[in-house]
């Protein structure tokens, strides 16, 4: 199983999002770990598939425009990822 699939499965237990949004958040987390930057242009280069970097960049932008992170949910996700 791919690392992105594992993150999607984990996030699905906390978030009632569609598969596309879960995929974006999983790939963002993996990109952040790989690139060690929050620059969208750099993160977009690590997204899988045949999409152009500009398309992935726009996908990241739309994600942050449309998604609202609730503090309580974010805390539960983080605790679930680091707690045994």
mmCIF file of the N, C-alpha and C atoms, coordinates in Angstrom:
data_MODEL
# 
_entry.id   MODEL 
# 
loop_
_atom_site.group_PDB 
_atom_site.id 
_atom_site.type_symbol 
_atom_site.label_atom_id 
_atom_site.label_alt_id 
_atom_site.label_comp_id 
_atom_site.label_asym_id 
_atom_site.label_entity_id 
_atom_site.label_seq_id 
_atom_site.pdbx_PDB_ins_code 
_atom_site.Cartn_x 
_atom_site.Cartn_y 
_atom_site.Cartn_z 
_atom_site.occupancy 
_atom_site.B_iso_or_equiv 
_atom_site.pdbx_formal_charge 
_atom_site.auth_seq_id 
_atom_site.auth_comp_id 
_atom_site.auth_asym_id 
_atom_site.auth_atom_id 
_atom_site.pdbx_PDB_model_num 
ATOM 1   N N  . UNK A 1 1  ? 0.848   -1.183 0.000   1.00 0.00 ? 1  UNK A N  1 
ATOM 2   C CA . UNK A 1 1  ? 0.000   0.000  0.000   1.00 0.00 ? 1  UNK A CA 1 
ATOM 3   C C  . UNK A 1 1  ? 0.891   1.244  0.000   1.00 0.00 ? 1  UNK A C  1 
ATOM 4   N N  . UNK A 1 2  ? 0.530   2.223  -0.800  1.00 0.00 ? 2  UNK A N  1 
ATOM 5   C CA . UNK A 1 2  ? 1.289   3.460  -0.930  1.00 0.00 ? 2  UNK A CA 1 
ATOM 6   C C  . UNK A 1 2  ? 1.137   4.330  0.324   1.00 0.00 ? 2  UNK A C  1 
ATOM 7   N N  . UNK A 1 3  ? 2.149   5.150  0.639   1.00 0.00 ? 3  UNK A N  1 
ATOM 8   C CA . UNK A 1 3  ? 2.042   6.040  1.796   1.00 0.00 ? 3  UNK A CA 1 
ATOM 9   C C  . UNK A 1 3  ? 0.838   6.982  1.714   1.00 0.00 ? 3  UNK A C  1 
ATOM 10  N N  . UNK A 1 4  ? 0.534   7.472  0.523   1.00 0.00 ? 4  UNK A N  1 
ATOM 11  C CA . UNK A 1 4  ? -0.626  8.362  0.369   1.00 0.00 ? 4  UNK A CA 1 
ATOM 12  C C  . UNK A 1 4  ? -1.917  7.626  0.712   1.00 0.00 ? 4  UNK A C  1 
ATOM 13  N N  . UNK A 1 5  ? -2.009  6.357  0.321   1.00 0.00 ? 5  UNK A N  1 
ATOM 14  C CA . UNK A 1 5  ? -3.206  5.568  0.633   1.00 0.00 ? 5  UNK A CA 1 
ATOM 15  C C  . UNK A 1 5  ? -3.366  5.362  2.137   1.00 0.00 ? 5  UNK A C  1 
ATOM 16  N N  . UNK A 1 6  ? -2.245  5.172  2.826   1.00 0.00 ? 6  UNK A N  1 
ATOM 17  C CA . UNK A 1 6  ? -2.297  5.024  4.285   1.00 0.00 ? 6  UNK A CA 1 
ATOM 18  C C  . UNK A 1 6  ? -2.782  6.310  4.951   1.00 0.00 ? 6  UNK A C  1 
ATOM 19  N N  . UNK A 1 7  ? -2.290  7.454  4.472   1.00 0.00 ? 7  UNK A N  1 
ATOM 20  C CA . UNK A 1 7  ? -2.729  8.736  5.024   1.00 0.00 ? 7  UNK A CA 1 
ATOM 21  C C  . UNK A 1 7  ? -4.205  8.995  4.718   1.00 0.00 ? 7  UNK A C  1 
ATOM 22  N N  . UNK A 1 8  ? -4.629  8.635  3.527   1.00 0.00 ? 8  UNK A N  1 
ATOM 23  C CA . UNK A 1 8  ? -6.044  8.813  3.169   1.00 0.00 ? 8  UNK A CA 1 
ATOM 24  C C  . UNK A 1 8  ? -6.930  7.987  4.092   1.00 0.00 ? 8  UNK A C  1 
ATOM 25  N N  . UNK A 1 9  ? -6.536  6.757  4.341   1.00 0.00 ? 9  UNK A N  1 
ATOM 26  C CA . UNK A 1 9  ? -7.299  5.888  5.235   1.00 0.00 ? 9  UNK A CA 1 
ATOM 27  C C  . UNK A 1 9  ? -7.361  6.473  6.641   1.00 0.00 ? 9  UNK A C  1 
ATOM 28  N N  . UNK A 1 10 ? -6.237  6.977  7.121   1.00 0.00 ? 10 UNK A N  1 
ATOM 29  C CA . UNK A 1 10 ? -6.187  7.560  8.465   1.00 0.00 ? 10 UNK A CA 1 
ATOM 30  C C  . UNK A 1 10 ? -7.050  8.816  8.549   1.00 0.00 ? 10 UNK A C  1 
ATOM 31  N N  . UNK A 1 11 ? -6.946  9.675  7.563   1.00 0.00 ? 11 UNK A N  1 
ATOM 32  C CA . UNK A 1 11 ? -7.713  10.928 7.578   1.00 0.00 ? 11 UNK A CA 1 
ATOM 33  C C  . UNK A 1 11 ? -9.202  10.693 7.402   1.00 0.00 ? 11 UNK A C  1 
ATOM 34  N N  . UNK A 1 12 ? -9.561  9.646  6.673   1.00 0.00 ? 12 UNK A N  1 
ATOM 35  C CA . UNK A 1 12 ? -10.973 9.347  6.432   1.00 0.00 ? 12 UNK A CA 1 
ATOM 36  C C  . UNK A 1 12 ? -11.718 9.089  7.746   1.00 0.00 ? 12 UNK A C  1 
ATOM 37  N N  . UNK A 1 13 ? -11.024 8.572  8.764   1.00 0.00 ? 13 UNK A N  1 
ATOM 38  C CA . UNK A 1 13 ? -11.685 8.302  10.035  1.00 0.00 ? 13 UNK A CA 1 
ATOM 39  C C  . UNK A 1 13 ? -12.058 9.583  10.774  1.00 0.00 ? 13 UNK A C  1 
ATOM 40  N N  . UNK A 1 14 ? -11.385 10.683 10.440  1.00 0.00 ? 14 UNK A N  1 
ATOM 41  C CA . UNK A 1 14 ? -11.632 11.952 11.131  1.00 0.00 ? 14 UNK A CA 1 
ATOM 42  C C  . UNK A 1 14 ? -12.370 12.978 10.277  1.00 0.00 ? 14 UNK A C  1 
ATOM 43  N N  . UNK A 1 15 ? -12.224 12.877 8.976   1.00 0.00 ? 15 UNK A N  1 
ATOM 44  C CA . UNK A 1 15 ? -12.773 13.887 8.081   1.00 0.00 ? 15 UNK A CA 1 
ATOM 45  C C  . UNK A 1 15 ? -13.850 13.292 7.185   1.00 0.00 ? 15 UNK A C  1 
ATOM 46  N N  . UNK A 1 16 ? -14.910 14.019 7.036   1.00 0.00 ? 16 UNK A N  1 
ATOM 47  C CA . UNK A 1 16 ? -15.992 13.593 6.148   1.00 0.00 ? 16 UNK A CA 1 
ATOM 48  C C  . UNK A 1 16 ? -15.822 14.296 4.795   1.00 0.00 ? 16 UNK A C  1 
ATOM 49  N N  . UNK A 1 17 ? -14.669 14.063 4.165   1.00 0.00 ? 17 UNK A N  1 
ATOM 50  C CA . UNK A 1 17 ? -14.347 14.694 2.888   1.00 0.00 ? 17 UNK A CA 1 
ATOM 51  C C  . UNK A 1 17 ? -14.445 13.670 1.778   1.00 0.00 ? 17 UNK A C  1 
ATOM 52  N N  . UNK A 1 18 ? -14.563 14.164 0.541   1.00 0.00 ? 18 UNK A N  1 
ATOM 53  C CA . UNK A 1 18 ? -14.569 13.264 -0.606  1.00 0.00 ? 18 UNK A CA 1 
ATOM 54  C C  . UNK A 1 18 ? -13.138 12.784 -0.892  1.00 0.00 ? 18 UNK A C  1 
ATOM 55  N N  . UNK A 1 19 ? -13.037 11.796 -1.766  1.00 0.00 ? 19 UNK A N  1 
ATOM 56  C CA . UNK A 1 19 ? -11.750 11.167 -2.041  1.00 0.00 ? 19 UNK A CA 1 
ATOM 57  C C  . UNK A 1 19 ? -10.730 12.147 -2.615  1.00 0.00 ? 19 UNK A C  1 
ATOM 58  N N  . UNK A 1 20 ? -11.184 13.077 -3.433  1.00 0.00 ? 20 UNK A N  1 
ATOM 59  C CA . UNK A 1 20 ? -10.279 14.051 -4.055  1.00 0.00 ? 20 UNK A CA 1 
ATOM 60  C C  . UNK A 1 20 ? -9.611  14.929 -3.002  1.00 0.00 ? 20 UNK A C  1 
ATOM 61  N N  . UNK A 1 21 ? -10.385 15.433 -2.067  1.00 0.00 ? 21 UNK A N  1 
ATOM 62  C CA . UNK A 1 21 ? -9.804  16.281 -1.014  1.00 0.00 ? 21 UNK A CA 1 
ATOM 63  C C  . UNK A 1 21 ? -8.872  15.487 -0.110  1.00 0.00 ? 21 UNK A C  1 
ATOM 64  N N  . UNK A 1 22 ? -9.255  14.267 0.210   1.00 0.00 ? 22 UNK A N  1 
ATOM 65  C CA . UNK A 1 22 ? -8.389  13.425 1.025   1.00 0.00 ? 22 UNK A CA 1 
ATOM 66  C C  . UNK A 1 22 ? -7.074  13.140 0.299   1.00 0.00 ? 22 UNK A C  1 
ATOM 67  N N  . UNK A 1 23 ? -7.158  12.968 -0.995  1.00 0.00 ? 23 UNK A N  1 
ATOM 68  C CA . UNK A 1 23 ? -5.961  12.727 -1.793  1.00 0.00 ? 23 UNK A CA 1 
ATOM 69  C C  . UNK A 1 23 ? -5.034  13.945 -1.775  1.00 0.00 ? 23 UNK A C  1 
ATOM 70  N N  . UNK A 1 24 ? -5.610  15.128 -1.909  1.00 0.00 ? 24 UNK A N  1 
ATOM 71  C CA . UNK A 1 24 ? -4.800  16.346 -1.903  1.00 0.00 ? 24 UNK A CA 1 
ATOM 72  C C  . UNK A 1 24 ? -4.109  16.516 -0.557  1.00 0.00 ? 24 UNK A C  1 
ATOM 73  N N  . UNK A 1 25 ? -4.819  16.329 0.539   1.00 0.00 ? 25 UNK A N  1 
ATOM 74  C CA . UNK A 1 25 ? -4.192  16.516 1.856   1.00 0.00 ? 25 UNK A CA 1 
ATOM 75  C C  . UNK A 1 25 ? -3.097  15.481 2.078   1.00 0.00 ? 25 UNK A C  1 
ATOM 76  N N  . UNK A 1 26 ? -3.315  14.257 1.633   1.00 0.00 ? 26 UNK A N  1 
ATOM 77  C CA . UNK A 1 26 ? -2.290  13.220 1.789   1.00 0.00 ? 26 UNK A CA 1 
ATOM 78  C C  . UNK A 1 26 ? -1.043  13.566 0.981   1.00 0.00 ? 26 UNK A C  1 
ATOM 79  N N  . UNK A 1 27 ? -1.233  13.999 -0.247  1.00 0.00 ? 27 UNK A N  1 
ATOM 80  C CA . UNK A 1 27 ? -0.082  14.343 -1.082  1.00 0.00 ? 27 UNK A CA 1 
ATOM 81  C C  . UNK A 1 27 ? 0.612   15.608 -0.580  1.00 0.00 ? 27 UNK A C  1 
ATOM 82  N N  . UNK A 1 28 ? -0.151  16.520 -0.006  1.00 0.00 ? 28 UNK A N  1 
ATOM 83  C CA . UNK A 1 28 ? 0.469   17.718 0.580   1.00 0.00 ? 28 UNK A CA 1 
ATOM 84  C C  . UNK A 1 28 ? 1.368   17.355 1.756   1.00 0.00 ? 28 UNK A C  1 
ATOM 85  N N  . UNK A 1 29 ? 0.880   16.489 2.611   1.00 0.00 ? 29 UNK A N  1 
ATOM 86  C CA . UNK A 1 29 ? 1.685   16.070 3.769   1.00 0.00 ? 29 UNK A CA 1 
ATOM 87  C C  . UNK A 1 29 ? 2.968   15.397 3.304   1.00 0.00 ? 29 UNK A C  1 
ATOM 88  N N  . UNK A 1 30 ? 2.860   14.503 2.346   1.00 0.00 ? 30 UNK A N  1 
ATOM 89  C CA . UNK A 1 30 ? 4.045   13.813 1.833   1.00 0.00 ? 30 UNK A CA 1 
ATOM 90  C C  . UNK A 1 30 ? 4.991   14.788 1.131   1.00 0.00 ? 30 UNK A C  1 
ATOM 91  N N  . UNK A 1 31 ? 4.432   15.750 0.414   1.00 0.00 ? 31 UNK A N  1 
ATOM 92  C CA . UNK A 1 31 ? 5.253   16.755 -0.262  1.00 0.00 ? 31 UNK A CA 1 
ATOM 93  C C  . UNK A 1 31 ? 5.985   17.640 0.734   1.00 0.00 ? 31 UNK A C  1 
ATOM 94  N N  . UNK A 1 32 ? 5.289   18.020 1.805   1.00 0.00 ? 32 UNK A N  1 
ATOM 95  C CA . UNK A 1 32 ? 5.920   18.837 2.849   1.00 0.00 ? 32 UNK A CA 1 
ATOM 96  C C  . UNK A 1 32 ? 7.101   18.104 3.475   1.00 0.00 ? 32 UNK A C  1 
ATOM 97  N N  . UNK A 1 33 ? 6.937   16.825 3.708   1.00 0.00 ? 33 UNK A N  1 
ATOM 98  C CA . UNK A 1 33 ? 8.028   16.038 4.283   1.00 0.00 ? 33 UNK A CA 1 
ATOM 99  C C  . UNK A 1 33 ? 9.199   15.899 3.312   1.00 0.00 ? 33 UNK A C  1 
ATOM 100 N N  . UNK A 1 34 ? 8.886   15.762 2.044   1.00 0.00 ? 34 UNK A N  1 
ATOM 101 C CA . UNK A 1 34 ? 9.937   15.572 1.047   1.00 0.00 ? 34 UNK A CA 1 
ATOM 102 C C  . UNK A 1 34 ? 10.665  16.876 0.730   1.00 0.00 ? 34 UNK A C  1 
ATOM 103 N N  . UNK A 1 35 ? 9.934   17.944 0.477   1.00 0.00 ? 35 UNK A N  1 
ATOM 104 C CA . UNK A 1 35 ? 10.528  19.214 0.044   1.00 0.00 ? 35 UNK A CA 1 
ATOM 105 C C  . UNK A 1 35 ? 10.943  20.118 1.204   1.00 0.00 ? 35 UNK A C  1 
ATOM 106 N N  . UNK A 1 36 ? 10.360  19.927 2.363   1.00 0.00 ? 36 UNK A N  1 
ATOM 107 C CA . UNK A 1 36 ? 10.646  20.723 3.552   1.00 0.00 ? 36 UNK A CA 1 
ATOM 108 C C  . UNK A 1 36 ? 10.462  22.217 3.299   1.00 0.00 ? 36 UNK A C  1 
ATOM 109 N N  . UNK A 1 37 ? 9.375   22.545 2.610   1.00 0.00 ? 37 UNK A N  1 
ATOM 110 C CA . UNK A 1 37 ? 9.010   23.925 2.332   1.00 0.00 ? 37 UNK A CA 1 
ATOM 111 C C  . UNK A 1 37 ? 7.498   24.010 2.226   1.00 0.00 ? 37 UNK A C  1 
ATOM 112 N N  . UNK A 1 38 ? 6.965   25.206 2.362   1.00 0.00 ? 38 UNK A N  1 
ATOM 113 C CA . UNK A 1 38 ? 5.528   25.404 2.183   1.00 0.00 ? 38 UNK A CA 1 
ATOM 114 C C  . UNK A 1 38 ? 5.232   26.138 0.873   1.00 0.00 ? 38 UNK A C  1 
ATOM 115 N N  . UNK A 1 39 ? 6.233   26.310 0.046   1.00 0.00 ? 39 UNK A N  1 
ATOM 116 C CA . UNK A 1 39 ? 6.077   26.961 -1.243  1.00 0.00 ? 39 UNK A CA 1 
ATOM 117 C C  . UNK A 1 39 ? 5.260   26.048 -2.166  1.00 0.00 ? 39 UNK A C  1 
ATOM 118 N N  . UNK A 1 40 ? 4.096   26.539 -2.591  1.00 0.00 ? 40 UNK A N  1 
ATOM 119 C CA . UNK A 1 40 ? 3.198   25.731 -3.416  1.00 0.00 ? 40 UNK A CA 1 
ATOM 120 C C  . UNK A 1 40 ? 3.861   25.273 -4.712  1.00 0.00 ? 40 UNK A C  1 
ATOM 121 N N  . UNK A 1 41 ? 4.695   26.110 -5.301  1.00 0.00 ? 41 UNK A N  1 
ATOM 122 C CA . UNK A 1 41 ? 5.353   25.752 -6.554  1.00 0.00 ? 41 UNK A CA 1 
ATOM 123 C C  . UNK A 1 41 ? 6.243   24.530 -6.367  1.00 0.00 ? 41 UNK A C  1 
ATOM 124 N N  . UNK A 1 42 ? 6.976   24.494 -5.281  1.00 0.00 ? 42 UNK A N  1 
ATOM 125 C CA . UNK A 1 42 ? 7.846   23.354 -5.009  1.00 0.00 ? 42 UNK A CA 1 
ATOM 126 C C  . UNK A 1 42 ? 7.029   22.111 -4.659  1.00 0.00 ? 42 UNK A C  1 
ATOM 127 N N  . UNK A 1 43 ? 5.971   22.290 -3.892  1.00 0.00 ? 43 UNK A N  1 
ATOM 128 C CA . UNK A 1 43 ? 5.135   21.150 -3.510  1.00 0.00 ? 43 UNK A CA 1 
ATOM 129 C C  . UNK A 1 43 ? 4.439   20.545 -4.725  1.00 0.00 ? 43 UNK A C  1 
ATOM 130 N N  . UNK A 1 44 ? 4.036   21.376 -5.659  1.00 0.00 ? 44 UNK A N  1 
ATOM 131 C CA . UNK A 1 44 ? 3.314   20.897 -6.841  1.00 0.00 ? 44 UNK A CA 1 
ATOM 132 C C  . UNK A 1 44 ? 4.170   19.974 -7.699  1.00 0.00 ? 44 UNK A C  1 
ATOM 133 N N  . UNK A 1 45 ? 5.475   20.098 -7.628  1.00 0.00 ? 45 UNK A N  1 
ATOM 134 C CA . UNK A 1 45 ? 6.352   19.249 -8.445  1.00 0.00 ? 45 UNK A CA 1 
ATOM 135 C C  . UNK A 1 45 ? 6.378   17.806 -7.961  1.00 0.00 ? 45 UNK A C  1 
ATOM 136 N N  . UNK A 1 46 ? 5.943   17.549 -6.747  1.00 0.00 ? 46 UNK A N  1 
ATOM 137 C CA . UNK A 1 46 ? 5.998   16.193 -6.196  1.00 0.00 ? 46 UNK A CA 1 
ATOM 138 C C  . UNK A 1 46 ? 4.686   15.428 -6.335  1.00 0.00 ? 46 UNK A C  1 
ATOM 139 N N  . UNK A 1 47 ? 3.627   16.089 -6.794  1.00 0.00 ? 47 UNK A N  1 
ATOM 140 C CA . UNK A 1 47 ? 2.344   15.405 -6.937  1.00 0.00 ? 47 UNK A CA 1 
ATOM 141 C C  . UNK A 1 47 ? 2.461   14.331 -8.015  1.00 0.00 ? 47 UNK A C  1 
ATOM 142 N N  . UNK A 1 48 ? 1.881   13.149 -7.773  1.00 0.00 ? 48 UNK A N  1 
ATOM 143 C CA . UNK A 1 48 ? 2.006   12.056 -8.746  1.00 0.00 ? 48 UNK A CA 1 
ATOM 144 C C  . UNK A 1 48 ? 1.103   12.266 -9.950  1.00 0.00 ? 48 UNK A C  1 
ATOM 145 N N  . UNK A 1 49 ? 1.366   11.511 -10.976 1.00 0.00 ? 49 UNK A N  1 
ATOM 146 C CA . UNK A 1 49 ? 0.532   11.541 -12.166 1.00 0.00 ? 49 UNK A CA 1 
ATOM 147 C C  . UNK A 1 49 ? 1.160   12.327 -13.294 1.00 0.00 ? 49 UNK A C  1 
ATOM 148 N N  . UNK A 1 50 ? 0.394   12.461 -14.351 1.00 0.00 ? 50 UNK A N  1 
ATOM 149 C CA . UNK A 1 50 ? 0.894   13.115 -15.557 1.00 0.00 ? 50 UNK A CA 1 
ATOM 150 C C  . UNK A 1 50 ? 0.505   14.586 -15.640 1.00 0.00 ? 50 UNK A C  1 
ATOM 151 N N  . UNK A 1 51 ? -0.138  15.100 -14.602 1.00 0.00 ? 51 UNK A N  1 
ATOM 152 C CA . UNK A 1 51 ? -0.567  16.497 -14.619 1.00 0.00 ? 51 UNK A CA 1 
ATOM 153 C C  . UNK A 1 51 ? 0.630   17.429 -14.636 1.00 0.00 ? 51 UNK A C  1 
ATOM 154 N N  . UNK A 1 52 ? 0.440   18.571 -15.280 1.00 0.00 ? 52 UNK A N  1 
ATOM 155 C CA . UNK A 1 52 ? 1.493   19.573 -15.308 1.00 0.00 ? 52 UNK A CA 1 
ATOM 156 C C  . UNK A 1 52 ? 1.628   20.203 -13.934 1.00 0.00 ? 52 UNK A C  1 
ATOM 157 N N  . UNK A 1 53 ? 2.815   20.720 -13.658 1.00 0.00 ? 53 UNK A N  1 
ATOM 158 C CA . UNK A 1 53 ? 3.077   21.356 -12.369 1.00 0.00 ? 53 UNK A CA 1 
ATOM 159 C C  . UNK A 1 53 ? 2.106   22.514 -12.129 1.00 0.00 ? 53 UNK A C  1 
ATOM 160 N N  . UNK A 1 54 ? 1.798   23.272 -13.168 1.00 0.00 ? 54 UNK A N  1 
ATOM 161 C CA . UNK A 1 54 ? 0.867   24.398 -13.029 1.00 0.00 ? 54 UNK A CA 1 
ATOM 162 C C  . UNK A 1 54 ? -0.520  23.915 -12.605 1.00 0.00 ? 54 UNK A C  1 
ATOM 163 N N  . UNK A 1 55 ? -0.938  22.768 -13.108 1.00 0.00 ? 55 UNK A N  1 
ATOM 164 C CA . UNK A 1 55 ? -2.245  22.211 -12.737 1.00 0.00 ? 55 UNK A CA 1 
ATOM 165 C C  . UNK A 1 55 ? -2.252  21.780 -11.271 1.00 0.00 ? 55 UNK A C  1 
ATOM 166 N N  . UNK A 1 56 ? -1.172  21.169 -10.836 1.00 0.00 ? 56 UNK A N  1 
ATOM 167 C CA . UNK A 1 56 ? -1.066  20.754 -9.432  1.00 0.00 ? 56 UNK A CA 1 
ATOM 168 C C  . UNK A 1 56 ? -0.994  21.974 -8.518  1.00 0.00 ? 56 UNK A C  1 
ATOM 169 N N  . UNK A 1 57 ? -0.299  22.998 -8.956  1.00 0.00 ? 57 UNK A N  1 
ATOM 170 C CA . UNK A 1 57 ? -0.214  24.251 -8.193  1.00 0.00 ? 57 UNK A CA 1 
ATOM 171 C C  . UNK A 1 57 ? -1.612  24.832 -7.998  1.00 0.00 ? 57 UNK A C  1 
ATOM 172 N N  . UNK A 1 58 ? -2.391  24.877 -9.060  1.00 0.00 ? 58 UNK A N  1 
ATOM 173 C CA . UNK A 1 58 ? -3.746  25.409 -8.977  1.00 0.00 ? 58 UNK A CA 1 
ATOM 174 C C  . UNK A 1 58 ? -4.628  24.519 -8.093  1.00 0.00 ? 58 UNK A C  1 
ATOM 175 N N  . UNK A 1 59 ? -4.406  23.227 -8.128  1.00 0.00 ? 59 UNK A N  1 
ATOM 176 C CA . UNK A 1 59 ? -5.153  22.289 -7.281  1.00 0.00 ? 59 UNK A CA 1 
ATOM 177 C C  . UNK A 1 59 ? -4.903  22.580 -5.810  1.00 0.00 ? 59 UNK A C  1 
ATOM 178 N N  . UNK A 1 60 ? -3.647  22.851 -5.465  1.00 0.00 ? 60 UNK A N  1 
ATOM 179 C CA . UNK A 1 60 ? -3.296  23.196 -4.085  1.00 0.00 ? 60 UNK A CA 1 
ATOM 180 C C  . UNK A 1 60 ? -3.968  24.505 -3.683  1.00 0.00 ? 60 UNK A C  1 
ATOM 181 N N  . UNK A 1 61 ? -3.933  25.494 -4.577  1.00 0.00 ? 61 UNK A N  1 
ATOM 182 C CA . UNK A 1 61 ? -4.583  26.772 -4.287  1.00 0.00 ? 61 UNK A CA 1 
ATOM 183 C C  . UNK A 1 61 ? -6.077  26.593 -4.023  1.00 0.00 ? 61 UNK A C  1 
ATOM 184 N N  . UNK A 1 62 ? -6.748  25.848 -4.898  1.00 0.00 ? 62 UNK A N  1 
ATOM 185 C CA . UNK A 1 62 ? -8.184  25.628 -4.727  1.00 0.00 ? 62 UNK A CA 1 
ATOM 186 C C  . UNK A 1 62 ? -8.486  24.900 -3.430  1.00 0.00 ? 62 UNK A C  1 
ATOM 187 N N  . UNK A 1 63 ? -7.625  23.949 -3.072  1.00 0.00 ? 63 UNK A N  1 
ATOM 188 C CA . UNK A 1 63 ? -7.815  23.203 -1.829  1.00 0.00 ? 63 UNK A CA 1 
ATOM 189 C C  . UNK A 1 63 ? -7.866  24.158 -0.638  1.00 0.00 ? 63 UNK A C  1 
ATOM 190 N N  . UNK A 1 64 ? -6.897  25.062 -0.549  1.00 0.00 ? 64 UNK A N  1 
ATOM 191 C CA . UNK A 1 64 ? -6.857  25.972 0.588   1.00 0.00 ? 64 UNK A CA 1 
ATOM 192 C C  . UNK A 1 64 ? -7.915  27.065 0.518   1.00 0.00 ? 64 UNK A C  1 
ATOM 193 N N  . UNK A 1 65 ? -8.418  27.357 -0.660  1.00 0.00 ? 65 UNK A N  1 
ATOM 194 C CA . UNK A 1 65 ? -9.521  28.314 -0.774  1.00 0.00 ? 65 UNK A CA 1 
ATOM 195 C C  . UNK A 1 65 ? -10.836 27.717 -0.300  1.00 0.00 ? 65 UNK A C  1 
ATOM 196 N N  . UNK A 1 66 ? -11.022 26.426 -0.523  1.00 0.00 ? 66 UNK A N  1 
ATOM 197 C CA . UNK A 1 66 ? -12.307 25.779 -0.264  1.00 0.00 ? 66 UNK A CA 1 
ATOM 198 C C  . UNK A 1 66 ? -12.412 25.068 1.080   1.00 0.00 ? 66 UNK A C  1 
ATOM 199 N N  . UNK A 1 67 ? -11.290 24.641 1.629   1.00 0.00 ? 67 UNK A N  1 
ATOM 200 C CA . UNK A 1 67 ? -11.318 23.815 2.836   1.00 0.00 ? 67 UNK A CA 1 
ATOM 201 C C  . UNK A 1 67 ? -11.095 24.667 4.080   1.00 0.00 ? 67 UNK A C  1 
ATOM 202 N N  . UNK A 1 68 ? -11.902 24.410 5.091   1.00 0.00 ? 68 UNK A N  1 
ATOM 203 C CA . UNK A 1 68 ? -11.755 25.070 6.390   1.00 0.00 ? 68 UNK A CA 1 
ATOM 204 C C  . UNK A 1 68 ? -11.350 24.008 7.399   1.00 0.00 ? 68 UNK A C  1 
ATOM 205 N N  . UNK A 1 69 ? -10.243 24.247 8.074   1.00 0.00 ? 69 UNK A N  1 
ATOM 206 C CA . UNK A 1 69 ? -9.764  23.312 9.081   1.00 0.00 ? 69 UNK A CA 1 
ATOM 207 C C  . UNK A 1 69 ? -10.300 23.719 10.443  1.00 0.00 ? 69 UNK A C  1 
ATOM 208 N N  . UNK A 1 70 ? -11.020 22.817 11.064  1.00 0.00 ? 70 UNK A N  1 
ATOM 209 C CA . UNK A 1 70 ? -11.524 23.068 12.414  1.00 0.00 ? 70 UNK A CA 1 
ATOM 210 C C  . UNK A 1 70 ? -10.460 22.640 13.416  1.00 0.00 ? 70 UNK A C  1 
ATOM 211 N N  . UNK A 1 71 ? -10.237 23.457 14.432  1.00 0.00 ? 71 UNK A N  1 
ATOM 212 C CA . UNK A 1 71 ? -9.176  23.191 15.399  1.00 0.00 ? 71 UNK A CA 1 
ATOM 213 C C  . UNK A 1 71 ? -9.340  21.846 16.097  1.00 0.00 ? 71 UNK A C  1 
ATOM 214 N N  . UNK A 1 72 ? -10.551 21.518 16.500  1.00 0.00 ? 72 UNK A N  1 
ATOM 215 C CA . UNK A 1 72 ? -10.780 20.271 17.231  1.00 0.00 ? 72 UNK A CA 1 
ATOM 216 C C  . UNK A 1 72 ? -10.492 19.056 16.357  1.00 0.00 ? 72 UNK A C  1 
ATOM 217 N N  . UNK A 1 73 ? -10.903 19.119 15.108  1.00 0.00 ? 73 UNK A N  1 
ATOM 218 C CA . UNK A 1 73 ? -10.666 18.001 14.190  1.00 0.00 ? 73 UNK A CA 1 
ATOM 219 C C  . UNK A 1 73 ? -9.175  17.868 13.900  1.00 0.00 ? 73 UNK A C  1 
ATOM 220 N N  . UNK A 1 74 ? -8.513  18.992 13.676  1.00 0.00 ? 74 UNK A N  1 
ATOM 221 C CA . UNK A 1 74 ? -7.071  18.975 13.420  1.00 0.00 ? 74 UNK A CA 1 
ATOM 222 C C  . UNK A 1 74 ? -6.322  18.376 14.600  1.00 0.00 ? 74 UNK A C  1 
ATOM 223 N N  . UNK A 1 75 ? -6.705  18.734 15.799  1.00 0.00 ? 75 UNK A N  1 
ATOM 224 C CA . UNK A 1 75 ? -6.051  18.187 16.993  1.00 0.00 ? 75 UNK A CA 1 
ATOM 225 C C  . UNK A 1 75 ? -6.261  16.674 17.098  1.00 0.00 ? 75 UNK A C  1 
ATOM 226 N N  . UNK A 1 76 ? -7.472  16.197 16.783  1.00 0.00 ? 76 UNK A N  1 
ATOM 227 C CA . UNK A 1 76 ? -7.732  14.751 16.821  1.00 0.00 ? 76 UNK A CA 1 
ATOM 228 C C  . UNK A 1 76 ? -6.913  14.002 15.781  1.00 0.00 ? 76 UNK A C  1 
ATOM 229 N N  . UNK A 1 77 ? -6.756  14.587 14.603  1.00 0.00 ? 77 UNK A N  1 
ATOM 230 C CA . UNK A 1 77 ? -5.953  13.934 13.563  1.00 0.00 ? 77 UNK A CA 1 
ATOM 231 C C  . UNK A 1 77 ? -4.500  13.820 14.007  1.00 0.00 ? 77 UNK A C  1 
ATOM 232 N N  . UNK A 1 78 ? -3.941  14.902 14.504  1.00 0.00 ? 78 UNK A N  1 
ATOM 233 C CA . UNK A 1 78 ? -2.545  14.899 14.950  1.00 0.00 ? 78 UNK A CA 1 
ATOM 234 C C  . UNK A 1 78 ? -2.355  13.916 16.086  1.00 0.00 ? 78 UNK A C  1 
ATOM 235 N N  . UNK A 1 79 ? -3.259  13.929 17.041  1.00 0.00 ? 79 UNK A N  1 
ATOM 236 C CA . UNK A 1 79 ? -3.153  12.994 18.162  1.00 0.00 ? 79 UNK A CA 1 
ATOM 237 C C  . UNK A 1 79 ? -3.272  11.555 17.688  1.00 0.00 ? 79 UNK A C  1 
ATOM 238 N N  . UNK A 1 80 ? -4.152  11.311 16.724  1.00 0.00 ? 80 UNK A N  1 
ATOM 239 C CA . UNK A 1 80 ? -4.313  9.961  16.194  1.00 0.00 ? 80 UNK A CA 1 
ATOM 240 C C  . UNK A 1 80 ? -3.104  9.471  15.428  1.00 0.00 ? 80 UNK A C  1 
ATOM 241 N N  . UNK A 1 81 ? -2.379  10.380 14.797  1.00 0.00 ? 81 UNK A N  1 
ATOM 242 C CA . UNK A 1 81 ? -1.190  9.997  14.036  1.00 0.00 ? 81 UNK A CA 1 
ATOM 243 C C  . UNK A 1 81 ? 0.013   9.736  14.917  1.00 0.00 ? 81 UNK A C  1 
ATOM 244 N N  . UNK A 1 82 ? 0.116   10.443 16.056  1.00 0.00 ? 82 UNK A N  1 
ATOM 245 C CA . UNK A 1 82 ? 1.306   10.282 16.900  1.00 0.00 ? 82 UNK A CA 1 
ATOM 246 C C  . UNK A 1 82 ? 1.067   9.428  18.128  1.00 0.00 ? 82 UNK A C  1 
ATOM 247 N N  . UNK A 1 83 ? -0.187  9.222  18.483  1.00 0.00 ? 83 UNK A N  1 
ATOM 248 C CA . UNK A 1 83 ? -0.475  8.382  19.662  1.00 0.00 ? 83 UNK A CA 1 
ATOM 249 C C  . UNK A 1 83 ? -0.394  6.906  19.291  1.00 0.00 ? 83 UNK A C  1 
ATOM 250 N N  . UNK A 1 84 ? 0.052   6.076  20.216  1.00 0.00 ? 84 UNK A N  1 
ATOM 251 C CA . UNK A 1 84 ? 0.145   4.632  19.914  1.00 0.00 ? 84 UNK A CA 1 
ATOM 252 C C  . UNK A 1 84 ? -1.241  3.999  19.785  1.00 0.00 ? 84 UNK A C  1 
# 
